[in-house]
Amino acid sequence: MNYTLSELKSKEVIDLKSGAMLGRVDDVEIGEDSSVQSMIVYGRPKLFGFLGRDQDLVIDYKDISLIGRDAILISSDFLYDRTIDTYNKGKFLSK
């Protein structure tokens, strides 16, 4: 199925391993062959954005398990390893 960027931006990105909502798609990276290489979820703002943002998440297209009507399900060990400290700090739901 084909999606427009505006359709992707309305979908929640959910990590299958933790069940946490990581955010919504904010941008995509397109390769030289005109295919989507990755999706980018901007980091959560700190104090309404006055103190900057958390680190952006770059999700490789191969790590996307399913693009559904309302959500995008991802499964990535690299993403899980990279965000485990953030989970422990209470910024996401604890596992």
QUIJOVEN-V892579 format. One record per backbone hydrogen bond with DSSP energy under -0.5 kcal/mol. CO is the residue of the C=O (numbers start at 0). NH is the residue of the N-H. E is the energy in kcal/mol with one decimal. If there is no record, write none. Layout:
co->CO nh->NH e->E
co->CO nh->NH e->E
This chain:
co->3 nh->7 e->-2.1
co->4 nh->8 e->-2.4
co->5 nh->9 e->-0.7
co->6 nh->9 e->-0.6
co->7 nh->10 e->-1.6
co->7 nh->24 e->-0.6
co->10 nh->24 e->-1.0
co->11 nh->13 e->-0.6
co->11 nh->71 e->-3.3
co->12 nh->21 e->-2.9
co->12 nh->22 e->-0.8
co->13 nh->15 e->-0.5
co->13 nh->73 e->-2.6
co->14 nh->18 e->-2.4
co->19 nh->14 e->-2.4
co->19 nh->21 e->-0.6
co->22 nh->12 e->-3.3
co->26 nh->39 e->-3.1
co->28 nh->36 e->-3.2
co->28 nh->37 e->-1.2
co->30 nh->33 e->-1.7
co->34 nh->30 e->-2.8
co->36 nh->60 e->-2.5
co->37 nh->28 e->-2.7
co->38 nh->58 e->-3.3
co->39 nh->25 e->-3.0
co->39 nh->26 e->-1.6
co->39 nh->41 e->-0.5
co->40 nh->56 e->-3.0
co->43 nh->53 e->-2.2
co->44 nh->46 e->-0.5
co->45 nh->48 e->-0.6
co->45 nh->50 e->-2.0
co->46 nh->49 e->-2.0
co->48 nh->51 e->-1.2
co->51 nh->45 e->-2.8
co->53 nh->42 e->-0.5
co->55 nh->57 e->-0.5
co->56 nh->40 e->-2.8
co->56 nh->58 e->-0.6
co->57 nh->59 e->-0.6
co->58 nh->38 e->-2.6
co->59 nh->62 e->-1.5
co->60 nh->63 e->-1.4
co->62 nh->64 e->-0.6
co->62 nh->74 e->-2.5
co->65 nh->67 e->-0.7
co->65 nh->72 e->-2.8
co->69 nh->11 e->-1.6
co->70 nh->67 e->-3.0
co->71 nh->13 e->-2.9
co->72 nh->64 e->-2.3
co->72 nh->65 e->-1.6
co->73 nh->15 e->-2.9
co->75 nh->79 e->-2.1
co->76 nh->80 e->-2.8
co->77 nh->81 e->-2.2
co->78 nh->82 e->-1.7
co->79 nh->83 e->-0.8
co->82 nh->86 e->-2.1
co->83 nh->87 e->-2.1
co->84 nh->88 e->-1.3
co->85 nh->90 e->-1.6
co->85 nh->91 e->-0.6
co->86 nh->89 e->-1.5
